[in-house]
Every structure is written in C-alpha cells, then in structure tokens.
Amino acid sequence: MDYQQYLSHRALNLPASGIRKFWELAMATENVVSLAIGEPDYTPPQAVLDEMKHALDNQDTHYTSNHGLPELRTAISEWYNKHYHVNYDISEIMLTIGASEGIDLALRVLLNDGDEVLIPDPSYVAYKGEVLLNNGVPVMVPTYLKDGFALTVEELEKYVTPNTKALLMGFPSNPTGAILSKEQLQAIADFAIKHDIMVISDEIYSVLTYDADHHSIAALPNMKERTITLNGFSKAYAMTGLRIGYLCAPKLIIDMCIKIHQYSIVAPATPVQRAAIVAIRDCDDSIKAMREEYHGRRDLIVTGLQEMGFTAAVPQGAFYVYPDISSTGLSNEEFAIQLLQSKKVAVVPGSAFGDCGKNKIRISYASSRETIQTALRLMKEFVEELKN
C-alpha cells in the first residue's frame, strides 16, 4: 500500500531533527561516551519529587484550568518580576508541555501562510521546523564565531522584508552558549519596533549564565507588548521528562494560544504543576549549585578543546560549546561519524543547527566531569591520529 498518497506535504518535506538523528545513531553504539544530548545529569530537587508524590498519594490527578494552576502562574509572575523585572499578570501566563509547546503555540497564533520569521543561524533545531509546520517561511540570519555568535542588527537588517512577521530567538543559545547583553538586546528591540514585528524569546536557559546575567527583552521599554516569552523547568530544575513549561505574552495572545491548547493539550499533568510550584518557590539553591558545577565543566571542556587546537567561543550560558573543527580537514558530519566509529564518542554535527555550523560540532557539558574528561582524552587521540 502506498501510504505517501495519504500524507501531508508538510510531514513529507519536514526534515528530521539533526540532534535526534545522531543521538539514535549514538545510542546504537555499545559503550558510547555521549556529549550529544542537552539533558542535565541531575535529577529534580528532592522537594520537587516529594511534592509530586504527595499529589499522587492524595489523588490530585484531575484537570486544572487550561491556563494551568493559578498558584503556579502567580509563582511564575513573582519569579519573573524578581529576576528579570517584567511584571506579568497571571492572565498573561499559561502553562505548556515544555517550552516546545510554547514555540508551536506562538507560531500558530502569529503566522499566516507565507509569513517570514527571522531565526539566528545557528539555533535550536525546532525553530525552523516549527515555522515550516505552521506554513511560515524560516529566514536564517547568520551569526559568527568572531562575534561570539551574538545576533546583530546589522545582519537582521539584511534579511528583514515587508513579509517579516516575527523574530524567533533563544539566548542563552543552544547550540553556541552565547548570551546577549542589555545593550545588544536594546538594539534588537529598536529593530523590532522600527519594523513592527513580534519577538518570540526562548529563555529556557535563562538561569544558566556564568560571567554575566541574563536580561529579558520583554523588560525593555515598549517591548512587553510585542514579546512572547517562553521558559520552563526542564533545564533549570532538571525536570526534562516531566515536560512543564510556560508562555508569557499579552492577554489577547494568551487567549488565542489557549483556544489551540484546549483542543490539543488541555493542560499539563496536575501533579507536575504542583511540583513546579515547589521548584520555582523553594529551589533556587539547587539552581545555584548546578550553575556552579556547569561553570567548572565549561572551563574544563574549553581548555581541553583549546589544547587540541580548536577555536571555540567561550560559552556564556546554557551548557554547550560549539568549536570550529575545520582544521582537521573533515566536514562536521565526517568528524562526528568518524569520532563515533573510532572512539565511541558522540557529539552533534554543527550543521544540524543551521548552515553556519558546517565546520563546527556541538558538545554538551551537561554530563559529569568524569565523562567529559574521558571524552576529551579520546577526542585528543582521534585528532592526533588524523594529523598522523
């Protein structure tokens, strides 16, 4: 039976995730040392697990409002005001199945067929895919190693057109670890206002910065009303598999998102929402401990890469580094595949994140120091063998 005749063009033409594609290849390799996946090697704080168990024990398993629990939205409002000086009413906040659902909802609400969305290159693989799924046109805007992979207005101006509807960006960045200063964000805000476009700001790594603080673009003058902010609990509290995130935006946009959310999701699991209240109210110390450990791992891995002769921007946030491996003479995919085959070390080809990654690889330092040290030793052997 020819099933292709029944399939949508969107599904047929959508490229598979470059991260997951290579991760599956790595998982099929025995005794692999993986620096490929962006998942903390921590478990959620014990208080979070206890609260979720408490909810289950008390049969707190019924529907919540489509928006999510009012207590959780209040806690998020207080947290965003305290940390990033953005004052959201709880009517401007909704809970989602991870930040990923938030990306999809934002684009579904904003895009008509053919609307263009500016996206930094490189960036998280879902951005381009979600724009395509929503019949939009992804427009990739280059960022460069020499600039620390910062998104600049100079580049944005080259790609904006009358069809541009939004800018979708994630800083701290997956895959580069770049962050944007308040001054850089102000320039982007001025650009958005000048061209009358919306900004979708993915801030899932906002608490994981090392040498400078994160700033939210929604806090800048006249930007809250044109910004959709995405965040969640996966990276900050190591709650990846619990799939809980949130979306903050003007009330009308939230109302439109809720209409779609009602038909597709309803609401995140109630025990997970209860656990998220404990996380955001009581677990800042856990964030601090994880951030300090990631900082040490970052320094370890950057030093190791420099000793191999690779050029890499020092990541200022998240838990990824994005070195240039062109000195080896291999493409990014050749490097990743040969490294996996010969040394059983898994990294992700940089081209999974955009054309600007063709000579780069993404390495996650969300793994233990022992795993990182083993991977660096094996990578060094691999690079030396290439030279010889």
Salt bridges, closest charged atoms under 4 A:
ASP41 OD1 - ARG297 NH1 3.06
ASP57 OD2 - LYS53 NZ 2.87
ASP60 OD2 - ARG274 NE 2.72
GLU71 OE2 - ARG274 NH1 3.10
GLU78 OE1 - ARG281 NH2 3.97
GLU92 OE1 - LYS224 NZ 3.08
GLU101 OE2 - HIS261 ND1 2.71
ASP104 OD2 - ARG108 NE 2.92
ASP115 OD2 - LYS165 NZ 2.78
ASP147 OD2 - LYS146 NZ 3.29
GLU155 OE2 - LYS158 NZ 2.90
GLU157 OE2 - LYS194 NZ 3.10
GLU157 OE1 - HIS195 NE2 3.07
ASP196 OD1 - ARG226 NH2 3.30
GLU203 OE1 - HIS214 NE2 3.12
ASP211 OD1 - HIS295 NE2 3.70
ASP211 OD2 - ARG298 NH1 2.82
ASP255 OD2 - LYS251 NZ 2.96
ASP284 OD2 - HIS83 NE2 3.82
GLU293 OE2 - ARG297 NE 3.01
GLU293 OE2 - ARG369 NE 2.95
ASP299 OD2 - HIS295 NE2 3.97
ASP299 OD1 - ARG298 NH2 2.95
GLU381 OE1 - LYS343 NZ 3.16
GLU381 OE2 - ARG377 NH1 3.50
GLU385 OE2 - LYS343 NZ 2.89
